[in-house]
Amino acid sequence: MASAFVAHRAADSLGPGRGYLRNKIMDRLTLFGLFAVVAMLVCYALEARSRWFILAFAGACVLGSIYGFLQGAWPFGLVEAIWSLVAARRWWLARRPATNHLV
């Protein structure tokens, strides 16, 4: 009985039925994770342009952390949470005007 179920699932994933589409299309959690990682990459690349990209990077890290915990990869979620705190601190320190110590 179990082998018939496995054979049915394998045949379902090979054909153009619902199982095939379900395996080929990303689910919402994967799309959320993709969005979070792409947002992190873009914001990190643009950090030199404005300090607001640093804050956006921190927010994207929060999204990445949420994704990690929802996906079940808690170490990834924990590291991303720490990165969000580091980025938020960098944003906070970037608001201060640079001091010229040569004068």
N, C-alpha and C positions, 0 to 999 in steps of 0.2 A: 504494500500500500504506500509506504513512504517513497519507494523508488518511482512509483507512478506519479506521485506529486512532484518529485524533483524533475522527472522527465517532462511533465506538463509545464513547469515553470521555465525550464530550459527552452522548450519549443516556443513558449509564449514570448520569451525575450529575443528570439531569433526572427520572429515574424513582425509584420507591420501592425500588430495589435496594440492594445493599451499597455501591456508590459514593456513592449519595445519603446514606446514613447516615454514611459515613466523612467526608464533607464537612461534615455538619451537627453532628456531635458533636466536642467539643474533645478533642484528644489529651492524653496524660498530661503532656507537657512544658508545654503551654499551661495546663493546670490547676495545675501546680506554680508557674508564673509568676504566675498569678492569685492563688494562695494567698499567695505571697511579698509581692506588692504590697498585698493587702488587710491582711496582718499588719503591714506597715510603716505603713500608714495608721492602723490601729486603735491600734497602740502609740504612734505619734507623737501622736495625739489624746489619749492617756491619760498622757503623760509627766509632767504636773503632779501627778498623783495619787500616784505612787510612783517612786522611782528605779529600781525593777525594770522598769518599762515602758521606761526608757531602755536597759537591757540587752537587753530583748526586742526593741526596735527595732534594736539592733545585730545581733542574731541574724537578724532578718528581712531586714536589709540583706545579710547573708552569703548567705541563701537567694536574694535577688534577684541577687546577684553570680553565684552558681552558675547560676541560670537564664540570665543574660545570656551567660555563656561557652558553656553547652550549646546555646543557641539560635543562637549564631554572631554575636551582637552584642557583640563584645569591648569596645567603648568603654563600653557600658552596664554590663557586668560589672566593668570597672575602676573606674568611678565609684561603683558600689555598694560595692565593696571599700573604697574610700577613706571613704565614708560610714559603713561599719561601724566603721572605726578611729576616726573622729571621735566616733561615738556611744559607743563603748567608753570613750574618754577622758572624755567627759562623764559617763558613769556612774561612773567611777573618782573624778572630782572631786566628784561629788554626794554621795559617802559622807562627805565631810568636813563637820563641823558648821559652820554659818554663824557667823562671828565678828562681834561687834558692835564697830565701831570708834568708836562715839560715847561709850563709857564711859571 
